[in-house]
């Protein structure tokens, strides 16, 4: 009974996080697009943080701009691989809740940006810290999910390294 409850709770956490990321991403993009024009900037903290509306035709942080193949195909392939990993780990192994949250953050972010790519032909970015390319909530969720996975993987990778080379 506990296993069935855990499985149900894991699905709720996964779907709730994906939906929450997509909703927050979409609502912030719609909000800032409603009163800012492309390239227009709103100063929040001078020289530190601005809200700058940018139409990103590239992938992460503006890389591969104006490349239609990369723009649409790579995110779809990445989304498919992510969904396969989630299915595989959920079906064949005990999936730690932190991985569930991490995968759902990445999936929610990927869906949020994919919606923009399909409906607008570009991704709306607006978070501008002046020293880094402008990004959005979806990008933040993807990055946070990736960091969470790395944090979870590092201890097990370290243990494996110690096991293989105990006297190094």
Buried (B, 14 or more C-beta within 10 A) or exposed (E): EEEEEEEEEBEEBBEEBBEBBBEBBBEBBEEBBEEBEEEEBBEEEEEEBBBBBBBBBBBBEBEBEEBEEBBBEBBEEBBEEBEEBBEEBBEEEEBEEEBBBBBBBBBBBBBBBBBBBEEEEBBBBBBBEEEEBBBBBBBBBBBBBBEBBEEEEEEEEEEEEEEEEEEE
